């Protein structure tokens, strides 16, 4: 099967001229009982998942082949397992949906290896096949389902416990259905890949590249959520604005790589000092923010404890390889949002102002010099 890109991919969902000819032959053979082309068109238009496509195809496959058990399998060649993914059984023969069997001993594997897509005498062709004998399979038709790179995905099969001739054009329809199924599989893979890529892009857009903490964008979003939540409860939002003291001196003396290491280490220490329900973000540069939600009656006590913990985070030495970096500490400004506060940027500005008050106090007392 050739893989198409862009608009050609969707165009490839429509049958080729040869396949349409086979479809019309099959449709004409049973004009009063089965509108093959119309049902196929509706099924393709409505199918958004593999199952939504395959279930109607199995029904159509029964009508086309006259074989009462139709099923789609997956094959894991590395594990040596074949799994019946979807099955339709309308008479005595039962092919159990969900069953897994060793691939090596299956009719499907033999049929593929011998390039036998149909037989109406399984006992004569594969008389030593115990499973086929136990199930009572007399007529069997199958084709491989392969992805665009040629890899074997599984098989599409039809079977009966009676010897039956196969209708003209039925084998071509079986092959066409396998192509449609393969294209749906590829489309679902593409959708999953796009969703995964979008998820990664979203995470990256909300994550600080250096510390892997939430960034400013993520912080503002979280602040908005917490403001809305506290407005409807007796909870209070505490905002702590943190600035590393003399961080520029670290960059100047040791270089930016060491400065980045210090940011990572401080971010990790802050996370370790707060509760799991608190939110830690890097605002940018040497600035961090912590959001904590607590009962309003306990907010002042909580803010005091949080401030003390944050002061302890920024003190001491940091060791990397043969470097020892003395941290000058940090300045933290903490505010408790008023019950009617609604503006995240305004709260952040208030916490920033409180941080500068704390930094001046550290200078005035000689703690920061």
Kinemage of the C-alpha trace (Angstrom):
@kinemage 1
@onewidth
@group {chain A} dominant
@subgroup {mainchain}
@vectorlist {calphas} color= white
{ca unk a 1} P 0.000 0.000 0.000
{ca unk a 2} L 1.321 3.406 -0.939
{ca unk a 3} L 1.296 6.090 1.745
{ca unk a 4} L -0.164 9.459 0.825
{ca unk a 5} L 0.422 12.806 2.457
{ca unk a 6} L -1.776 15.855 2.965
{ca unk a 7} L -4.995 15.864 0.966
{ca unk a 8} L -3.884 12.756 -0.952
{ca unk a 9} L -4.182 10.767 2.274
{ca unk a 10} L -7.894 11.382 2.532
{ca unk a 11} L -8.342 10.907 -1.214
{ca unk a 12} L -6.714 7.485 -0.831
{ca unk a 13} L -9.591 6.374 1.382
{ca unk a 14} L -11.746 6.038 -1.710
{ca unk a 15} L -11.548 2.744 -3.618
{ca unk a 16} L -9.511 2.330 -6.774
{ca unk a 17} L -11.205 1.675 -10.116
{ca unk a 18} L -10.515 -2.056 -9.867
{ca unk a 19} L -11.905 -2.171 -6.352
{ca unk a 20} L -14.989 -0.186 -7.337
{ca unk a 21} L -15.541 -2.688 -10.150
{ca unk a 22} L -15.339 -5.556 -7.674
{ca unk a 23} L -17.704 -3.732 -5.343
{ca unk a 24} L -20.232 -3.162 -8.098
{ca unk a 25} L -20.064 -6.811 -9.167
{ca unk a 26} L -20.677 -7.884 -5.599
{ca unk a 27} L -23.430 -5.331 -5.138
{ca unk a 28} L -25.174 -6.417 -8.354
{ca unk a 29} L -25.110 -10.049 -7.234
{ca unk a 30} L -27.498 -9.255 -4.356
{ca unk a 31} L -29.375 -6.097 -5.357
{ca unk a 32} L -32.452 -6.769 -3.252
{ca unk a 33} L -30.684 -7.703 -0.036
{ca unk a 34} L -27.686 -5.474 0.351
{ca unk a 35} L -26.792 -1.940 -0.697
{ca unk a 36} L -23.040 -2.518 -0.535
{ca unk a 37} L -21.733 0.752 -1.964
{ca unk a 38} L -24.169 2.896 -0.011
{ca unk a 39} L -23.441 1.164 3.289
{ca unk a 40} L -19.687 1.392 2.741
{ca unk a 41} L -19.917 5.125 2.038
{ca unk a 42} L -21.958 5.732 5.192
{ca unk a 43} L -19.598 3.629 7.333
{ca unk a 44} L -16.515 5.467 6.093
{ca unk a 45} L -18.130 8.850 6.624
{ca unk a 46} L -19.235 8.057 10.176
{ca unk a 47} L -16.132 6.232 11.409
{ca unk a 48} L -13.920 8.205 13.777
{ca unk a 49} L -12.201 5.227 15.396
{ca unk a 50} L -10.921 1.877 14.210
{ca unk a 51} L -13.776 0.062 15.924
{ca unk a 52} L -16.391 2.346 14.342
{ca unk a 53} L -14.961 1.471 10.926
{ca unk a 54} L -14.372 -2.243 11.459
{ca unk a 55} L -17.715 -3.276 12.979
{ca unk a 56} L -19.734 -2.298 9.860
{ca unk a 57} L -17.022 -3.720 7.592
{ca unk a 58} L -17.324 -7.108 9.287
{ca unk a 59} L -21.062 -7.039 8.690
{ca unk a 60} L -20.518 -6.142 5.048
{ca unk a 61} L -17.832 -8.781 4.723
{ca unk a 62} L -20.325 -11.447 5.787
{ca unk a 63} L -22.794 -10.240 3.183
{ca unk a 64} L -20.129 -10.143 0.465
{ca unk a 65} L -18.442 -13.492 1.185
{ca unk a 66} L -21.429 -15.418 2.509
{ca unk a 67} L -19.238 -16.545 5.433
{ca unk a 68} L -20.905 -16.114 8.812
{ca unk a 69} L -17.864 -15.461 11.014
{ca unk a 70} L -15.806 -12.392 10.180
{ca unk a 71} L -13.016 -10.979 12.318
{ca unk a 72} L -10.015 -8.669 12.506
{ca unk a 73} L -6.879 -9.787 14.289
{ca unk a 74} L -3.675 -8.144 15.404
{ca unk a 75} L -0.345 -9.936 15.220
{ca unk a 76} L 2.639 -9.363 17.493
{ca unk a 77} L 5.321 -11.252 15.613
{ca unk a 78} L 7.996 -10.472 18.211
{ca unk a 79} L 5.883 -11.957 21.001
{ca unk a 80} L 4.491 -14.685 18.735
{ca unk a 81} L 0.860 -13.856 19.541
{ca unk a 82} L -2.260 -13.292 17.449
{ca unk a 83} L -5.209 -11.517 19.065
{ca unk a 84} L -8.798 -11.388 17.810
{ca unk a 85} L -9.554 -7.682 18.112
{ca unk a 86} L -13.101 -7.562 16.710
{ca unk a 87} L -15.335 -10.468 15.681
{ca unk a 88} L -18.826 -10.987 14.280
{ca unk a 89} L -20.508 -14.398 14.500
{ca unk a 90} L -24.070 -14.920 13.276
{ca unk a 91} L -24.470 -18.699 13.132
{ca unk a 92} L -22.983 -21.828 14.741
{ca unk a 93} L -19.304 -21.111 14.165
{ca unk a 94} L -17.937 -18.917 16.952
{ca unk a 95} L -14.625 -17.059 16.707
{ca unk a 96} L -14.223 -15.572 20.213
{ca unk a 97} L -13.511 -11.837 20.298
{ca unk a 98} L -10.627 -11.008 22.630
{ca unk a 99} L -8.952 -14.413 22.416
{ca unk a 100} L -5.165 -14.613 21.983
{ca unk a 101} L -3.407 -17.595 20.436
{ca unk a 102} L 0.175 -18.529 19.491
{ca unk a 103} L 0.856 -17.007 16.077
{ca unk a 104} L 3.035 -19.873 14.894
{ca unk a 105} L 0.149 -22.348 14.777
{ca unk a 106} L -2.603 -20.211 13.248
{ca unk a 107} L -4.484 -20.643 9.990
{ca unk a 108} L -3.695 -17.022 9.185
{ca unk a 109} L 0.056 -17.586 9.310
{ca unk a 110} L -0.184 -20.669 7.116
{ca unk a 111} L -2.413 -18.845 4.637
{ca unk a 112} L 0.028 -15.943 4.381
{ca unk a 113} L 3.049 -18.188 3.986
{ca unk a 114} L 1.330 -20.329 1.333
{ca unk a 115} L -0.281 -17.290 -0.339
{ca unk a 116} L -3.651 -18.967 0.003
{ca unk a 117} L -6.339 -16.343 0.471
{ca unk a 118} L -9.293 -18.757 0.235
{ca unk a 119} L -10.179 -22.412 0.584
{ca unk a 120} L -13.531 -24.160 0.905
{ca unk a 121} L -11.926 -27.322 2.300
{ca unk a 122} L -9.795 -26.486 5.330
{ca unk a 123} L -9.681 -30.136 6.428
{ca unk a 124} L -8.135 -31.174 3.111
{ca unk a 125} L -5.631 -28.310 2.924
{ca unk a 126} L -4.685 -28.111 6.598
{ca unk a 127} L -5.878 -31.375 8.065
{ca unk a 128} L -3.293 -31.282 10.833
{ca unk a 129} L -4.624 -28.001 12.215
{ca unk a 130} L -6.191 -28.931 15.564
{ca unk a 131} L -7.800 -25.539 16.304
{ca unk a 132} L -9.525 -25.393 12.902
{ca unk a 133} L -10.808 -28.942 13.405
{ca unk a 134} L -12.059 -28.198 16.935
{ca unk a 135} L -13.838 -25.024 15.808
{ca unk a 136} L -15.251 -26.807 12.789
{ca unk a 137} L -13.910 -24.377 10.179
{ca unk a 138} L -14.570 -25.648 6.658
{ca unk a 139} L -14.304 -22.480 4.548
{ca unk a 140} L -11.714 -19.820 5.253
{ca unk a 141} L -10.683 -16.551 3.576
{ca unk a 142} L -8.146 -14.009 4.801
{ca unk a 143} L -5.807 -11.224 3.817
{ca unk a 144} L -3.004 -9.413 5.584
{ca unk a 145} L -3.492 -5.948 7.041
{ca unk a 146} L -0.257 -4.043 6.622
{ca unk a 147} L 0.734 -0.518 7.633
{ca unk a 148} L 2.246 1.927 5.149
{ca unk a 149} L 5.788 0.671 5.860
{ca unk a 150} L 4.816 -2.901 5.031
{ca unk a 151} L 4.759 -4.105 8.629
{ca unk a 152} L 2.173 -6.766 9.446
{ca unk a 153} L -0.549 -5.314 11.667
{ca unk a 154} L -2.847 -8.330 11.571
{ca unk a 155} L -5.316 -10.177 9.378
{ca unk a 156} L -8.876 -9.704 8.147
{ca unk a 157} L -10.689 -13.033 7.972
{ca unk a 158} L -13.976 -14.726 7.146
{ca unk a 159} L -14.917 -18.308 7.940
{ca unk a 160} L -17.760 -20.830 7.909
{ca unk a 161} L -18.375 -24.298 9.299
{ca unk a 162} L -19.765 -25.295 5.899
{ca unk a 163} L -18.076 -25.615 2.538
{ca unk a 164} L -19.047 -22.535 0.556
{ca unk a 165} L -17.912 -20.995 -2.733
{ca unk a 166} L -16.858 -17.382 -2.449
{ca unk a 167} L -18.757 -14.756 -4.431
{ca unk a 168} L -17.198 -13.139 -7.481
{ca unk a 169} L -15.180 -10.098 -6.458
{ca unk a 170} L -15.273 -11.002 -2.755
{ca unk a 171} L -11.515 -11.529 -2.489
{ca unk a 172} L -10.859 -8.080 -3.966
{ca unk a 173} L -13.336 -6.562 -1.507
{ca unk a 174} L -11.547 -8.350 1.337
{ca unk a 175} L -8.280 -6.762 0.202
{ca unk a 176} L -9.931 -3.365 -0.136
{ca unk a 177} L -11.298 -3.579 3.400
{ca unk a 178} L -7.827 -4.439 4.674
{ca unk a 179} L -6.468 -1.279 3.014
{ca unk a 180} L -9.213 0.866 4.519
{ca unk a 181} L -8.479 -0.597 7.950
{ca unk a 182} L -4.740 0.018 7.533
{ca unk a 183} L -5.385 3.629 6.554
{ca unk a 184} L -7.585 4.121 9.633
{ca unk a 185} L -4.828 2.655 11.793
{ca unk a 186} L -2.322 5.085 10.290
{ca unk a 187} L -4.714 7.980 10.753
{ca unk a 188} L -5.196 7.103 14.440
{ca unk a 189} L -1.427 6.865 14.861
{ca unk a 190} L -1.084 10.297 13.289
{ca unk a 191} L -3.763 11.762 15.564
{ca unk a 192} L -2.093 10.255 18.638
{ca unk a 193} L 1.286 11.597 17.538
{ca unk a 194} L -0.193 15.065 17.033
{ca unk a 195} L -1.900 14.953 20.430
{ca unk a 196} L 1.355 13.872 22.063
{ca unk a 197} L 3.292 16.621 20.285
{ca unk a 198} L 0.670 19.168 21.330
{ca unk a 199} L 0.879 17.930 24.922
{ca unk a 200} L 4.664 18.316 24.887
{ca unk a 201} L 4.399 21.795 23.392
{ca unk a 202} L 1.838 22.778 26.030
{ca unk a 203} L 4.044 21.475 28.840
{ca unk a 204} L 7.070 23.257 27.407
{ca unk a 205} L 5.136 26.498 27.096
{ca unk a 206} L 4.313 26.332 30.812
{ca unk a 207} L 7.715 25.171 32.065
{ca unk a 208} L 10.870 27.098 32.853
{ca unk a 209} L 13.677 25.716 30.716
{ca unk a 210} L 16.363 25.960 33.411
{ca unk a 211} L 14.656 24.823 36.616
{ca unk a 212} L 11.809 22.807 35.047
{ca unk a 213} L 9.476 24.610 37.416
{ca unk a 214} L 6.263 26.239 36.190
{ca unk a 215} L 7.025 29.533 34.442
{ca unk a 216} L 5.351 32.960 34.565
{ca unk a 217} L 2.566 31.893 32.227
{ca unk a 218} L 1.745 28.875 34.354
{ca unk a 219} L 1.955 30.994 37.508
{ca unk a 220} L -0.560 33.561 36.291
{ca unk a 221} L -2.942 30.788 35.259
{ca unk a 222} L -2.656 29.111 38.656
{ca unk a 223} L -3.120 32.411 40.480
{ca unk a 224} L -6.330 33.012 38.554
{ca unk a 225} L -7.653 29.593 39.529
{ca unk a 226} L -6.766 30.050 43.186
{ca unk a 227} L -8.249 33.537 43.358
{ca unk a 228} L -11.505 32.187 41.937
{ca unk a 229} L -11.472 29.260 44.359
{ca unk a 230} L -10.837 31.326 47.492
{ca unk a 231} L -13.547 33.812 46.511
{ca unk a 232} L -16.122 31.052 47.036
{ca unk a 233} L -14.762 29.743 50.345
{ca unk a 234} L -13.198 30.718 53.647
{ca unk a 235} L -9.757 30.070 52.234
{ca unk a 236} L -7.038 32.691 51.813
{ca unk a 237} L -4.312 32.911 49.189
{ca unk a 238} L -0.767 33.615 50.354
{ca unk a 239} L 1.646 34.921 47.725
{ca unk a 240} L 5.380 34.794 48.468
{ca unk a 241} L 7.697 36.713 46.116
{ca unk a 242} L 11.327 35.558 46.384
{ca unk a 243} L 14.466 37.239 45.088
{ca unk a 244} L 17.969 35.779 45.469
{ca unk a 245} L 20.380 38.219 47.095
{ca unk a 246} L 23.543 39.084 45.164
{ca unk a 247} L 22.819 36.571 42.434
{ca unk a 248} L 24.576 38.765 39.875
{ca unk a 249} L 27.794 38.392 41.867
{ca unk a 250} L 27.542 34.595 41.505
{ca unk a 251} L 27.219 34.912 37.729
{ca unk a 252} L 30.122 37.386 37.572
{ca unk a 253} L 32.460 35.282 39.736
{ca unk a 254} L 31.586 31.730 38.666
{ca unk a 255} L 29.876 32.127 35.292
{ca unk a 256} L 26.328 31.668 34.085
{ca unk a 257} L 26.464 27.864 34.121
{ca unk a 258} L 27.065 27.948 37.860
{ca unk a 259} L 24.390 30.604 38.203
{ca unk a 260} L 21.944 28.281 36.454
{ca unk a 261} L 22.963 25.465 38.792
{ca unk a 262} L 22.229 27.708 41.746
{ca unk a 263} L 18.782 28.534 40.357
{ca unk a 264} L 18.011 24.835 39.957
{ca unk a 265} L 19.236 24.084 43.480
{ca unk a 266} L 17.278 26.947 45.052
{ca unk a 267} L 14.141 25.926 43.152
{ca unk a 268} L 14.497 22.363 44.417
{ca unk a 269} L 15.026 23.594 47.986
{ca unk a 270} L 11.940 25.775 47.818
{ca unk a 271} L 9.882 22.851 46.576
{ca unk a 272} L 11.217 20.721 49.411
{ca unk a 273} L 10.338 23.360 52.002
{ca unk a 274} L 6.681 23.849 51.097
{ca unk a 275} L 3.620 21.611 51.174
{ca unk a 276} L 2.699 19.370 48.250
{ca unk a 277} L -0.415 21.483 47.706
{ca unk a 278} L 1.614 24.688 47.351
{ca unk a 279} L 2.638 25.994 43.948
{ca unk a 280} L 6.244 26.961 43.173
{ca unk a 281} L 7.206 28.843 40.006
{ca unk a 282} L 10.216 30.628 38.604
{ca unk a 283} L 9.089 34.075 37.537
{ca unk a 284} L 12.298 34.849 35.663
{ca unk a 285} L 15.879 35.886 36.429
{ca unk a 286} L 16.510 35.127 40.101
{ca unk a 287} L 12.873 35.505 41.134
{ca unk a 288} L 10.568 32.752 42.381
{ca unk a 289} L 6.974 32.767 43.604
{ca unk a 290} L 5.156 30.455 45.998
{ca unk a 291} L 1.370 30.238 46.207
{ca unk a 292} L -0.213 28.717 49.297
{ca unk a 293} L -3.907 28.320 50.064
{ca unk a 294} L -4.979 27.968 53.681
{ca unk a 295} L -7.961 28.662 55.925
{ca unk a 296} L -8.261 32.445 56.321
{ca unk a 297} L -8.244 32.098 60.102
{ca unk a 298} L -4.807 30.438 59.901
{ca unk a 299} L -3.359 32.603 57.124
{ca unk a 300} L -1.179 34.888 59.285
{ca unk a 301} L 0.410 32.001 61.165
{ca unk a 302} L 0.943 30.109 57.926
{ca unk a 303} L 2.556 33.135 56.252
{ca unk a 304} L 4.955 33.502 59.171
{ca unk a 305} L 5.987 29.841 59.046
{ca unk a 306} L 6.381 29.942 55.278
{ca unk a 307} L 8.562 33.050 55.489
{ca unk a 308} L 10.862 31.354 58.002
{ca unk a 309} L 11.170 28.251 55.841
{ca unk a 310} L 12.024 30.311 52.788
{ca unk a 311} L 14.756 32.214 54.657
{ca unk a 312} L 16.368 28.914 55.613
{ca unk a 313} L 16.304 27.755 51.992
{ca unk a 314} L 18.647 30.497 50.807
{ca unk a 315} L 21.386 30.122 53.399
{ca unk a 316} L 24.470 27.931 53.283
{ca unk a 317} L 26.902 26.634 50.704
{ca unk a 318} L 26.310 24.822 47.439
{ca unk a 319} L 28.843 22.295 46.143
{ca unk a 320} L 29.299 21.314 42.478
{ca unk a 321} L 32.328 19.341 41.369
{ca unk a 322} L 35.285 21.387 42.647
{ca unk a 323} L 33.228 24.562 43.203
{ca unk a 324} L 31.886 25.833 46.494
{ca unk a 325} L 29.397 28.676 46.193
{ca unk a 326} L 28.310 30.721 49.205
{ca unk a 327} L 24.725 31.883 48.828
{ca unk a 328} L 24.018 35.351 50.209
{ca unk a 329} L 20.475 34.285 51.055
{ca unk a 330} L 17.184 35.490 49.693
{ca unk a 331} L 14.601 38.142 50.350
{ca unk a 332} L 10.957 37.096 50.516
{ca unk a 333} L 7.873 39.279 50.570
{ca unk a 334} L 4.646 37.609 51.645
{ca unk a 335} L 1.121 38.959 51.373
{ca unk a 336} L -2.297 37.543 52.199
{ca unk a 337} L -4.775 38.325 49.446
{ca unk a 338} L -7.841 40.237 50.560
{ca unk a 339} L -11.180 38.371 50.318
{ca unk a 340} L -12.262 40.601 47.412
{ca unk a 341} L -8.961 40.381 45.519
{ca unk a 342} L -9.480 39.468 41.848
{ca unk a 343} L -6.406 40.763 39.999
{ca unk a 344} L -3.500 38.296 39.863
{ca unk a 345} L -1.058 40.871 38.475
{ca unk a 346} L -1.938 43.316 41.257
{ca unk a 347} L -1.343 40.664 43.928
{ca unk a 348} L 1.997 39.807 42.370
{ca unk a 349} L 2.964 43.489 42.389
{ca unk a 350} L 2.018 43.724 46.079
{ca unk a 351} L 4.157 40.705 46.916
{ca unk a 352} L 7.017 42.193 44.861
{ca unk a 353} L 6.783 45.435 46.848
{ca unk a 354} L 6.787 43.448 50.098
{ca unk a 355} L 9.925 41.649 48.917
{ca unk a 356} L 11.758 44.958 48.393
{ca unk a 357} L 10.734 46.059 51.903
{ca unk a 358} L 12.229 42.812 53.222
{ca unk a 359} L 15.415 43.296 51.182
{ca unk a 360} L 15.893 46.854 52.555
{ca unk a 361} L 15.363 45.561 56.071
{ca unk a 362} L 18.052 42.940 55.512
{ca unk a 363} L 20.437 45.653 54.337
{ca unk a 364} L 19.559 47.962 57.239
{ca unk a 365} L 20.205 45.237 59.781
{ca unk a 366} L 23.452 44.215 58.134
{ca unk a 367} L 22.215 40.766 57.183
{ca unk a 368} L 22.686 41.673 53.536
{ca unk a 369} L 25.823 43.652 52.827
